């Protein structure tokens, strides 16, 4: 219930953002919008999802996990849905797509989870590069306040990276983190926790060592790492181009560098947002940064809302359908296996 109340707060923030920009001005801009560029922005989102799927497939293949590309895309959409309704760093989607794909491919959770974590790690190189370029660009513009904000966000992101890697590269710390989450789960729902305690302990003792071994293998496999990194870079490029087309849809030729700066700021703010998916917060921050970069507020808000419609709201709705389908399929499969015993 708390999750949905926070989402309602996000929607209220978006309403205030529209009021600040001027609802009539936003409607007037949308009335002149071009459908062709909007569809190109949607196409860029689809291409970004495809390159993400190809990146994950490379990692799965390296560990001998065979899954159809369609199943990989569906698992990604399920993960996106859970991430988009999860506050903070939005890490809830990773266990979900691990679970769905491991069940479907009949592979150990630890093995599939290693590919998921490596998939997230591969985002770091293009993101860190774009953060460095964004910081240098804003500094050269002479905006000291925005430079200070981006430097602060750089430090926050670096801290999150070091913290995550510190856990992933240590079997003891990985087990400790999992047990901490289980204790939290136990406090929230003690009866369910007791039901899953034995299975949880078996997962920690068996799957964590497998995860550590496979994760280190992927880190050291140069060919796989390089190919997956190429797909990761391509995926981030589609993100920048998608937002560029969202601006072109409302007849505003924004700079690609400006888009990169805003995407980096919005991404990090979304990671620490208490509102699921950064709804409302991300729209507000992105619009504000565009304004600081010299774009009129009604243009900034309209383009940001269009971009978030494509990259957040539509995938969340689609991901909800996929997650429901996956869940129903696994329940049916579980009942059939139970009846056959």
C-alpha positions, 0 to 999 in steps of 0.5 A, a space after each residue: 500500500 505504501 508503494 502505491 501511495 508513494 507513486 501517487 505522490 509522484 503523479 502529484 509532482 508531475 501535475 505540479 510540474 505541468 502547472 509550473 510549465 503552464 498547462 496551456 503552453 504544454 498542450 499547445 506544443 503537443 498539438 504541433 507535435 510530429 508523429 514521425 519523430 515520436 515513433 522514431 523515439 519509440 523505435 530507439 527504445 525498442 532498439 535499446 531493449 534489443 541491444 540489452 537483450 543481446 548483451 545478456 544473451 552473450 553472457 548467458 551463452 558464455 556460461 552455457 545457459 541456452 534461452 530463446 531471445 524472446 524469453 530473454 526480452 520477456 524476462 527483461 520486461 518483467 525486471 523493468 516492471 519490478 524495477 520501475 515500481 521499486 524505490 531507491 536503486 531499483 534492484 528488485 528487477 534483477 532477482 525477478 528476471 533471474 528467477 524467471 529465466 532460471 526456471 524457464 531454462 532449468 539452470 541454477 539461480 547462482 549461474 543466471 544471477 552471475 550473468 545478471 550482475 555482470 550485465 549491470 556491471 557492464 553499464 558502468 563503463 559507458 555511464 562513467 565515461 558519459 558522467 566524466 564528459 558531462 562534468 567537463 561540458 557543464 564546467 566549460 559552460 561556466 555553470 558552477 552550481 550545476 557543475 557542483 551538483 554533477 560532481 556530487 552525483 559523481 561521488 554518490 555514484 562512485 560510492 554505490 559502485 564501490 559498495 556493490 563491487 565490494 559485496 559481489 566480489 566477496 563470498 562472505 559479504 554476498 552471503 551476509 547481504 543476503 542474510 540481512 535481506 532475509 532478516 528484513 523479510 523475516 521481520 515483515 512476514 515471519 510466517 512466510 520467512 519460516 516457510 522459506 528458511 530451509 530453501 533460503 539457506 540451501 540457496 545461500 550455501 549452494 548458489 552463492 559459491 556458484 555465483 562467485 565462480 561464474 561472476 569471476 569467470 565472466 569478468 576475466 573472459 575478454 572476448 565475452 566482456 568486449 562484445 557485451 560492452 559493445 552492446 552496452 554502449 550501443 544501448 546507451 546511445 539509443 537512450 540519448 538518441 531516443 530523448 533527442 527524437 522526443 525533442 524533435 517531435 515537439 520541433 525543438 533541435 536539442 543538443 545531444 550533449 545536453 541530453 547526455 548531461 540530463 540523462 546522467 543526472 536523472 539516472 543517478 537521482 532516480 537511483 536514490 529516489 524513495 518514489 518508485 521508478 523516480 516517478 515525478 522526481 526524475 521528470 522534475 530534475 530532468 526538466 530543471 536541468 534542461 532549464 539550467 542549460 538554457 531551454 524554455 521550461 514549457 519545452 523542457 517539461 513537454 519533451 521530458 514527459 514525452 520521453 518518460 512516457 516512452 521509457 517509463 510508463 509504457 514499459 511499466 504497463 507492458 512489463 506488468 502484463 509480462 510479469 502476470 503472464 510469467 507468474 501464471 505460467 510458472 504456477 501452472 507448471 508447478 501444479 503440473 509437476 506436483 500432480 505428476 509426483 
